[in-house]
Amino acid sequence: MSLSTLLQRFTEPETLKMAKLGRELRAKGIDVIDLSLGEPDFDTPEHIKQAAIKAVNDNWSHYTPVPGYLELREAVCTKLKRDNNLDYKPEHIVVSTGAKQSLANTILALVDDDDEVVIPTPYWVTYSELVKIARGKVVEVRSKVEDGFKINAAQLEAVITPKTKAFLFSSPCNPSGAVYSREELAALVEVFKKYPQIYVIADEIYEYINYVGDHQSIAQFDEIKTAWYS
Ligand SMILES: Cc1ncc(COP(=O)(O)O)c(C=O)c1O
């Protein structure tokens, strides 16, 4: 069998390997605490199940506009205003089938051959694989345990080159749990202000799985919203 070079460029995620190992050990009767996959340990809540069933019964099952139904994008804007005090319009929103799909679409839309994508470590393993699919280059910035697994402005600026296309991070972070404060984000934004060609890709999927309590989005800083956005 000859697979495409695209498929050969990436490897099986360590998280999936660990999840498989966890299942195998559990099947042997060993008590395993599996921290591999970021999946909640509860079933889909009842009101969400019922809303999905109602949507099918109401025939919300036809092809959608490419960015998603307008009503859904309006609801996303309402959430962003209510929970994050962020002003977005439906035309700024694209709905995808999960965060992984959103990240894949974003990276494939932005990253060209040899473009550099800066990613603080430790990071969710999918990030580097998606950059590889796009033929980009991953530039890791090592965070330190004594800094709470967060990077600072000097570390960020030290790795920026004319090839830097994007900065990709999650806060709260999988796997470290690190949460950037408003001040820490503001310090990074001061660097991005000097390099307007860099796109910031903020994965905020764990907004509510947060052991600090306060979640801050880097989208609150106007400089992060690019000219085409406003
Ligand atoms: C940081 C991070 N982003 C995105 C995802 C995937 O999100 P989804 O299941 O919505 O594709 C995960 C799943 O583990 C994750 O840890």
The ligand as an SDF file (V2000), in Angstrom:
LIG
                    3D

 16 16  0  0  0  0  0  0  0  0999 V2000
   -6.1400   21.8250   23.7820 C   0  0  0  0  0  0  0  0  0  0  0  0
   -7.1240   21.0400   22.9840 C   0  0  0  0  0  0  0  0  0  0  0  0
   -7.7080   21.6110   21.9090 N   0  0  0  0  0  0  0  0  0  0  0  0
   -8.6090   20.9220   21.1640 C   0  0  0  0  0  0  0  0  0  0  0  0
   -8.9620   19.6100   21.4660 C   0  0  0  0  0  0  0  0  0  0  0  0
   -9.9530   18.8620   20.5810 C   0  0  0  0  0  0  0  0  0  0  0  0
  -11.1750   19.4140   20.6040 O   0  0  0  0  0  0  0  0  0  0  0  0
  -12.4070   18.7410   19.8060 P   0  0  0  0  0  0  0  0  0  0  0  0
  -12.6870   17.4430   20.4760 O   0  0  0  0  0  0  0  0  0  0  0  0
  -13.5000   19.7500   19.9510 O   0  0  0  0  0  0  0  0  0  0  0  0
  -11.9770   18.5680   18.3840 O   0  0  0  0  0  0  0  0  0  0  0  0
   -8.3840   18.9800   22.5680 C   0  0  0  0  0  0  0  0  0  0  0  0
   -8.7320   17.5840   22.9040 C   0  0  0  0  0  0  0  0  0  0  0  0
   -8.0480   16.9060   23.6250 O   0  0  0  0  0  0  0  0  0  0  0  0
   -7.4450   19.7050   23.3340 C   0  0  0  0  0  0  0  0  0  0  0  0
   -6.8580   19.1420   24.3820 O   0  0  0  0  0  0  0  0  0  0  0  0
  1  2  1  0
  2  3  1  0
  2 15  2  0
  3  4  2  0
  4  5  1  0
  5  6  1  0
  5 12  2  0
  6  7  1  0
  7  8  1  0
  8  9  2  0
  8 10  1  0
  8 11  1  0
 12 13  1  0
 12 15  1  0
 13 14  2  0
 15 16  1  0
M  END
$$$$
